[in-house]
Amino acid sequence: MDTASRLIVIADIVDSRSLDPETRRGVQARIRELAEAPLQFRFAGGDEFEWALPDEPASLDTLLRFRAALGAGDAPRGLPSVALRCGLGRGVVTVGSPDGPYAEDGPAYHRARAAYDVMRREPARQRRSQKQPFEPTDAPDHRRTTLDDGRGDPVQDALLLFMDEVMTQWSRVHWEAIDHVLRGTSYEDAAQALGVSTPAVFKRLKSARLNSYLVGHKALKARWDNDV
C-alpha cells in the first residue's frame, strides 16, 4: 500500500471542442511530452487527464511552467495556444499503481475531483439583498485553478481567485514571453527567439501583470502546510 502524500492534478483543455481532431491529438501528445509522465486521457471525459506530482510547493512551479509551455503553443508543429482548467488535490494516496493515476486512489484523488468539479458547475447567480447588495460567490466564470487540501483555507482560495483573474487575460503573445522567462531565458534571448525587440518583451510581461501573478504564486507556496 502506498501512503505517500501527493499533489494530484485533474485537468482538461479549455474550449477543446474548437480544436479539430488532428490538432487535438497533437495537443494531447504535447501534454504527455511536457508532463514527462505516462498520462492517459479519459475516454468519457474528453480531454480530461490526471497527473501525480510530489506534495511540495515546488510542484506549483512545475505546474505553472507546464501551463506556460502549453499557452505558448508550438508553432513548428502547428499547435495553438491552449489553456488548462486544473483541479488540485493534496493528500494521501492509499492505493498506488505502476499503471498510472487512473489506477490509483485515495483522499488526494477525491479532493482533486471535488476541486475540479467546482469549475464544471454552471456559474452561480450573485446573491443580492438590501443588507448585502453584493454577496460574493464562488461562481466559476473565470476559474482556472482550484485546490482542495481538506483545510478550507479562505485566504488560499482568494489567492487562487486573484491569480486566475490575471491568468485568464493572457493571450498567446503573453504566454510566449512568460514561457521564456519561466525557463530562465534572458529578455534579450527571448526577444530574439520571438522576433521582437527587448522592450517589446518587457511590454508583454507588464501587460500580462506577471509580477502581480508571481506575488500571488509566491504567497500560495508560503501557505503550504505539510500536515494535510
PyMOL commands that set and color helices and strands:
alter all, ss='L'
color gray80, all
select helices_A, chain A and resi 16-18+21-35+58-72+75-77+101-103+107-120+154-167+172-182+187-194+198-207+210-222
alter helices_A, ss='H'
color red, helices_A
select strands_A, chain A and resi 5-13+49-54+84-92+145-148
alter strands_A, ss='S'
color yellow, strands_A
deselect
rebuild
show_as cartoon
